[in-house]
Amino acid sequence: MTKELLVYIDGKFYPKSEAKISVYDHGLLYGDGVFEGIRAYNGVVFKLKEHIDRLYKSAHPIFLKIPLTKAELSKAVIETLKKNNLKDAYIRLVVTRGVGDLGLDPRKCPKATIIIITEPLLQLHSTEKVENGINTVITWVRRNPVDSATHEMKSLNYLNSILGKIEANNIGADEAICLDKKGYVCEGVGENLFIVRDGKLLTPPLSSGALDGITRTLILRLAKKLGIEVTERDITPNELFTADEAFFTGTAAEVAPIREVNGRLIGTGKPGSVTKRILAEFEKAAKDPAEGSAIK
């Protein structure tokens, strides 16, 4: 009989089927909390420090106090993986405002809830899709502007992304692309976006409301290592349609080439040479123990 996976909740471990939080938790009632999606490859938690740092950066603007230090939280992630004997895994780290009452007032929540879920490695897109590119659509759902519940921080309120994903599902697309409130390209519903024009790499700026992605930052670094010129600037939908290449990046997506947008082929309709070079460098980095924290 396969041993049931264990879930960490506030310092204790529960079998997956018994892992529960209160219906009065403000994470459930109001989407009041933050999260990180993290991967482990071959016994190393990829970019764990960067993910933990970003979690705290997401919590700070919403006055959410995480009741563990960064070192303690990192240790809890490693311990959860060890308990589940996972060396290749997808990790969901969640911090909610905690248990309160039915009112909005966060002062009624005396302590945040910490949840760590680990599962065998997630593959967001099939191998075939990664090799041949994914089919996307620009959704009517605009990215939340930076002066509202911005996606610059990974809050538990992902309804904006879910609506975009529903539209993609309804028309048979693999993924949706969101524009910002000015009409420029922002990002996918759960991924950052890059395009290639004349051998140069372009990506929307964080001022568009795009997430400061861990993988995005790595790709910027790898591109410079490869001698590829990188520019962060506003990108119009027309520039996306006429790009030579395009791809998504993200913890779950990794590096995912885009085949078409709203029925328009991107370049030749096949992953291009720049995308392939970036993907090869990313795969090397994902296997490099220096890029993460060992599970030991």
Buried (B, 14 or more C-beta within 10 A) or exposed (E): EEEEBBBBBBEEBBEEEEBEBBEBBBBBBBBBBBBBBBBBBEBBBBBBEBBBBBBBBBBEEBEBEBBBEEEEBBEBBBBBBEBBEBBEBBBBBBBBBBBBEEEEEBEBBEEBBBBBBBBEEEEBBEEEBBEBBBBBBBBEBBBBBBEEBBBBBBBBBBEBBEBBBEBBEEEEBBBBBBBBBEEBBBBBBBBBBBBBBEEBBBBBBBEBBBBBBBBBBBBBEBBEEBEBEBEBEBBEBEBBBEBBBBBBBBBBBBBBBBBBBBEEEBBEEBBBEBBBBBBEBBEEBBEEEEBBBEBE
